[in-house]
Amino acid sequence: MNPDTLLTLYLALWMGVLGAVLGSFFDCAAARRAAGAGWIPRGRSRCGACGRELSARDLIPVVSFLLCRGKCRHCGAPIPADCLGAELAGAAAFAGLAVRFGPSPVLVMWLLLAAVLLLISLYDARTREIPNGALLFAAAVRAAFLFLLAEPLPQTLFDMALGALAVPGALLLLSLAMDKVLGRESLGGGDIKLLFVLGLYLGWAEMLLLLLAACILGILWALRPGKKNAAIPFAPFLSAAAILVTIFGSGLVEWYLGLL
């Protein structure tokens, strides 16, 4: 195995650990904010059932959940499965991006976006809302890296405009028409704004692939037993699709464009 591959795998390992840690922290932060408290927890973490203070051994992402078999070590109350899901999602996204981009400034940009998407997804899953501050931060990150990466401005700005305006704009018009037909909101305004921000990072072809992947993920989620009429937060599926398209979609996009 050559040194570059070893370096990438080593980087992916530690980025996976970082993603799991952020997933655990963001899950706690989103739960607190949804309950009306602040984003940043104060004091030590405690069991939501018995109130016992949790030690470091109880807070190791993924590992603690598995060792304790998904239950509080003190009272035996079940730990919400979404805690493990957030940690695994963060680990998978960060590790996958590390393998995709390797040690580079572009990786930093995508890791920052992935962190924002993780927080947005966890909060939207609880509240059906997307915090505007997180979207503004993601847009600011893209603007900053536009200059830090010394990208060719005319072509890059054109691609960003297509990705951020064409696809989300068409979807906005479609959702407005669906609102009239259905008599209710079919797609939240926060989802449109999230698509706009994602379009700053992805080209128009990637955005089309993202929409397809997000719809497939959303349909599969809606088809779960007992969830037929449940409200579906769309931000988690848009976020997951964005990461999947970024990691795996370049080959599909090149193949598709080659057919045109």
C-alpha positions in Angstrom: 0.0 0.0 0.0 1.5 3.3 -1.1 2.1 6.2 1.5 -0.7 8.4 0.0 -3.3 5.7 0.5 -2.1 5.1 4.0 -2.3 8.8 4.7 -5.8 9.1 3.3 -7.0 6.1 5.4 -5.4 7.5 8.5 -7.1 10.8 7.8 -10.4 9.1 7.2 -10.2 7.3 10.5 -9.7 10.4 12.6 -12.2 12.4 10.5 -14.7 9.6 11.3 -14.0 10.0 15.0 -14.4 13.8 14.7 -17.7 13.3 12.8 -19.0 10.9 15.5 -18.1 13.4 18.3 -19.9 16.2 16.5 -22.9 14.0 15.8 -23.2 13.3 19.5 -22.8 17.0 20.4 -25.1 18.3 17.8 -27.8 15.7 18.7 -27.7 17.0 22.3 -27.7 20.7 21.1 -30.6 20.1 18.8 -32.6 18.4 21.5 -32.0 21.3 23.9 -32.9 23.9 21.4 -36.0 22.1 20.4 -37.0 22.0 24.1 -36.6 25.8 24.4 -33.1 25.9 25.9 -29.9 27.2 24.5 -27.8 25.5 21.8 -24.8 25.0 24.2 -25.4 22.7 27.1 -24.4 24.0 30.6 -22.9 21.7 33.1 -22.3 18.0 32.8 -24.4 15.7 30.7 -27.1 13.7 32.6 -29.4 10.8 31.9 -32.7 12.1 30.7 -34.5 9.4 32.8 -32.8 9.2 36.2 -30.9 12.5 36.1 -27.6 10.9 37.1 -24.5 12.7 35.9 -22.7 10.9 33.1 -19.0 10.2 33.2 -16.6 10.1 30.3 -17.1 6.4 29.8 -20.8 7.0 29.1 -20.1 9.6 26.5 -17.8 7.9 24.0 -19.6 8.1 20.7 -20.9 4.8 19.4 -18.7 2.8 21.7 -20.7 3.7 24.9 -24.0 2.9 23.3 -22.8 -0.5 22.2 -21.1 -1.4 25.5 -24.2 -0.3 27.5 -26.5 -2.1 25.0 -28.4 1.0 24.3 -29.4 1.6 28.0 -28.4 3.9 30.8 -25.7 2.3 32.9 -27.3 3.6 36.1 -31.1 3.1 35.7 -31.4 0.9 32.6 -33.6 3.4 30.7 -33.2 3.0 26.9 -31.0 5.6 25.2 -32.7 7.1 22.2 -31.6 5.4 19.0 -31.3 8.8 17.3 -28.2 9.4 19.4 -26.4 6.5 17.8 -27.8 7.4 14.4 -26.4 11.0 14.7 -23.0 9.6 15.7 -22.9 7.1 12.8 -24.1 9.6 10.3 -21.4 12.1 11.3 -18.7 9.4 11.2 -19.7 8.1 7.8 -20.0 11.6 6.3 -16.7 12.9 7.6 -14.8 9.6 6.8 -16.3 9.5 3.3 -15.4 13.1 2.5 -11.9 12.5 3.8 -11.5 9.6 1.3 -13.0 11.6 -1.5 -10.9 14.7 -1.2 -7.9 13.6 0.9 -5.8 16.1 2.9 -6.7 19.3 1.1 -8.3 22.8 1.6 -11.4 21.5 -0.3 -11.8 18.8 2.4 -12.0 21.5 5.1 -14.8 23.3 3.1 -16.8 20.2 2.7 -16.3 19.1 6.4 -17.7 22.5 7.5 -20.7 22.1 5.2 -21.2 18.5 6.5 -21.2 19.7 10.1 -23.8 22.4 9.2 -26.0 19.8 7.4 -25.7 17.4 10.4 -26.9 20.1 12.8 -29.7 21.2 10.4 -30.9 17.7 9.9 -31.1 16.9 13.6 -32.9 20.1 14.4 -35.3 19.8 11.5 -36.2 16.2 12.5 -37.4 17.5 15.8 -39.0 20.8 14.9 -39.7 20.8 11.2 -37.6 24.0 11.1 -34.2 25.0 9.6 -32.2 27.6 11.5 -31.4 30.5 9.2 -28.1 31.2 11.0 -26.8 27.8 10.0 -27.7 28.4 6.3 -26.0 31.8 6.4 -22.9 30.2 7.9 -22.8 27.6 5.2 -23.1 30.3 2.5 -20.4 32.4 4.1 -18.1 29.3 4.1 -18.6 28.8 0.4 -18.0 32.5 -0.3 -14.8 32.5 1.7 -13.4 29.3 0.0 -14.3 30.7 -3.4 -11.4 33.1 -2.9 -9.2 30.9 -0.7 -9.1 28.2 -3.3 -8.5 30.8 -6.1 -11.2 29.3 -8.3 -11.7 30.8 -11.7 -14.4 33.3 -10.9 -16.4 33.6 -14.2 -17.0 29.9 -14.6 -17.3 29.2 -10.9 -19.9 32.0 -10.4 -21.8 30.8 -13.4 -21.9 27.2 -12.1 -22.9 28.5 -8.6 -25.7 30.6 -10.1 -27.1 27.6 -12.1 -26.9 25.3 -9.1 -28.3 27.9 -6.6 -31.0 29.5 -8.7 -32.1 27.2 -11.5 -32.9 24.0 -9.7 -34.2 25.5 -6.4 -36.1 28.1 -8.4 -37.9 25.5 -10.5 -38.7 23.5 -7.4 -40.1 26.6 -5.7 -42.5 27.2 -8.6 -43.5 23.6 -8.6 -44.1 23.7 -4.8 -46.2 26.9 -5.1 -48.4 25.1 -7.7 -48.7 22.1 -5.5 -49.7 24.3 -2.6 -52.6 25.6 -4.6 -53.7 22.1 -5.7 -53.3 20.5 -2.3 -54.5 23.4 -0.2 -51.5 23.1 2.1 -47.7 23.6 2.1 -46.1 20.9 0.1 -42.4 22.0 0.6 -41.2 24.2 3.4 -39.5 27.5 2.7 -36.5 26.3 4.8 -36.0 23.4 2.3 -35.9 25.8 -0.6 -33.3 27.9 1.2 -31.3 24.8 2.0 -31.4 23.9 -1.7 -30.1 27.3 -2.6 -27.2 27.0 -0.3 -26.4 23.5 -1.5 -26.5 24.9 -5.1 -23.6 27.1 -4.2 -21.5 24.0 -3.6 -22.8 21.7 -6.4 -23.4 22.3 -10.1 -26.8 22.0 -11.8 -26.2 18.4 -12.8 -25.3 17.4 -9.2 -28.3 19.2 -7.9 -30.6 17.2 -10.2 -29.0 14.0 -8.9 -29.3 15.3 -5.4 -33.1 15.9 -5.8 -33.5 12.4 -7.2 -31.5 10.8 -4.4 -33.4 12.9 -1.7 -36.8 11.9 -3.1 -35.8 8.2 -3.1 -34.6 8.4 0.5 -37.7 10.3 1.5 -40.0 7.7 -0.2 -38.2 4.8 1.4 -38.6 6.5 4.8 -42.3 7.2 4.3 -42.9 3.6 3.4 -41.8 2.3 6.8 -44.6 0.4 8.6 -46.8 2.7 10.7 -45.4 5.9 9.2 -47.8 6.4 6.2 -49.3 9.7 7.3 -46.5 11.0 9.5 -45.0 14.4 8.6 -41.6 14.0 6.9 -38.8 16.5 7.5 -37.0 16.9 4.2 -33.8 18.5 5.3 -32.2 15.2 6.5 -32.8 13.6 3.1 -31.5 16.6 1.2 -28.4 16.6 3.5 -27.8 12.9 3.1 -28.2 13.1 -0.6 -25.8 16.1 -0.8 -23.1 14.1 0.9 -23.8 11.0 -1.1 -23.7 12.9 -4.4 -20.5 14.6 -3.4 -18.7 11.4 -2.5 -20.1 9.1 -5.2 -21.9 11.3 -7.8 -19.0 12.6 -10.0 -18.8 9.4 -12.1 -22.6 9.4 -12.6 -22.7 13.0 -13.5 -19.8 12.6 -16.1 -21.7 9.6 -17.6 -24.9 11.5 -17.8 -23.3 14.6 -19.4 -21.5 12.3 -21.9 -25.0 11.2 -23.1 -26.0 14.8 -23.9 
